[in-house]
Amino acid sequence: GSSQWEYLFDDLLDNQAGYFLGTIICIDTSVDTINAPKREVVDGQQRLTTISLLLCALYSSIAKYKNELNEDQHDDFSLLKRKLVLKNTASGIRVIPQSQNHNLEDYKGILAEQKLISPSPMPKFAGNRRIKKAFEYFKKRIAKAIEEKEEDAVATLYELLDKVNSSVMVMI
């Protein structure tokens, strides 16, 4: 819910690099663990999905300034995409939310809107459900962070991205 989204975003802003995001418990379901690792999340799905939505909101915000990015920032922007979508795929998303309550369809709709995956329609009433609401919440908070800094928007966005990238999540 919104109070958890607010708590996460504020904690990321207020803490130094290496902020601890918690643990997730996974089962290795890989057929080829070296070349194609695959894990099913047993505990931590909401946290993982929420972080992915925050990364997607950052991707959306950075995309608006794509022409202002330097070479290193372009590289980081491409890496951000790879955190959300598998390389060389049109729809290979890294985090697959549960399909209940239209979570998976809403998530794919958001990624498609950002042109991260092949076109997929935004499901009806997605704006009334948590996946879309979380994404919009993060976009608003990112815009507010840019406004409050009164600095270079790109620098503020990459400062936020660095905080998320340097956060720590333990996988068991």
Residue pairs with C-beta under 8 A, 6 or more apart in sequence:
1 130
2 133
2 137
4 50
5 50
5 134
5 137
5 138
6 137
6 141
8 21
8 50
8 51
8 54
9 54
9 138
9 141
11 19
12 19
12 160
12 163
12 164
12 167
13 145
13 160
13 163
15 163
17 162
17 163
17 166
17 167
18 166
18 167
18 168
19 163
19 166
19 167
19 168
20 167
20 168
20 169
20 170
21 47
21 51
21 167
21 168
21 169
22 44
22 47
22 169
22 170
23 43
23 44
23 169
23 170
23 171
23 172
24 41
24 43
24 44
24 45
24 47
24 48
24 169
24 170
24 171
24 172
25 41
25 42
25 43
25 44
25 171
25 172
26 39
26 40
26 41
26 42
26 44
26 171
26 172
27 39
27 40
27 42
28 37
28 38
28 39
29 38
29 39
29 40
30 36
30 37
30 38
30 39
31 38
39 171
41 48
44 169
45 97
45 98
47 169
48 95
48 169
49 95
49 97
49 103
49 107
49 131
50 134
51 164
51 169
52 83
52 84
52 94
52 95
52 107
53 107
53 110
53 131
53 134
53 135
53 138
54 138
54 164
55 80
55 83
55 84
55 164
56 84
56 110
56 111
56 114
56 116
56 135
56 138
57 135
57 138
57 139
57 142
58 80
58 138
58 142
58 157
58 160
58 161
58 164
59 77
59 80
59 81
59 84
59 114
59 116
60 114
60 139
61 139
61 142
61 143
61 146
61 157
62 69
62 77
62 80
62 154
62 157
62 158
62 161
63 77
63 114
65 153
65 154
65 157
66 74
66 77
68 154
69 77
69 154
73 154
73 158
76 158
76 161
80 161
81 116
83 94
84 93
84 94
84 95
84 111
84 116
85 91
85 92
85 93
85 94
85 111
85 116
85 117
86 92
86 93
86 94
90 117
90 118
91 108
91 117
91 118
91 120
92 117
93 107
93 108
93 111
93 117
95 107
96 104
97 103
97 104
97 107
97 131
98 104
99 105
101 129
101 130
102 123
102 125
102 126
102 129
102 131
103 129
103 130
103 131
105 120
105 123
105 126
106 122
106 123
106 126
106 129
106 131
106 132
107 131
108 117
108 120
109 120
109 121
109 122
109 123
109 126
109 132
110 122
110 131
110 132
110 135
111 117
111 120
112 118
112 119
112 120
112 121
112 122
113 122
122 132
126 132
127 133
127 136
142 157
142 160
145 156
145 160
146 153
146 156
146 157
149 155
149 156
